[in-house]
């Protein structure tokens, strides 16, 4: 890397680019106190033979998918995760795959705390991802990147999209802006730190 070049690696953490994420960020912009964040992922069952579990491909759903949620949590709170504690249901790798049903607690650098419930033993007929953030006598809720709401006393503000807005289009557009030089705020350290947190979850569970 030189003064004129910069390494850019985009690994597909698209949720930070969602229009729902941008709306939540505006609501959190003037947050005074640390927040309490809860994120539930109704992931659905994936057989042990699937590539996401293979050591040379996915390694585990922690490495292959949970990094999405780690990146999302840190991006929303604008705080790095500094400690991790995880618990899991031990599986037989047939009906329940190890590390596919976990609860992880996070401590963030500026005092916020977060929990991630990731479960493969639920039912896919209900929402896949639900978020709650409690802060400054306000609550933000979001469901499947379709409906997001801010509740503050008797007032509320709702943001809806006609379809699930997971941020894929904006992610690609932003990547193009980075490589073309239109944007220069890319920070590789975000990606590296997210992976360190994922490895810390594996270590905690083991």
MODALIN-V113527 format. One record per helix or strand. SS is the DSSP state (@ for helix, = for strand). FROM is the first residue (numbers start at 1). TO is the last residue. If there is no record, write none. Layout:
BEGIN
SS/FROM/TO
SS/FROM/TO
END
This chain:
BEGIN
@/14/17
@/19/28
=/36/42
@/51/53
@/61/77
=/81/88
=/101/108
=/113/119
=/129/135
=/138/143
=/147/152
=/155/160
@/168/180
@/188/205
END
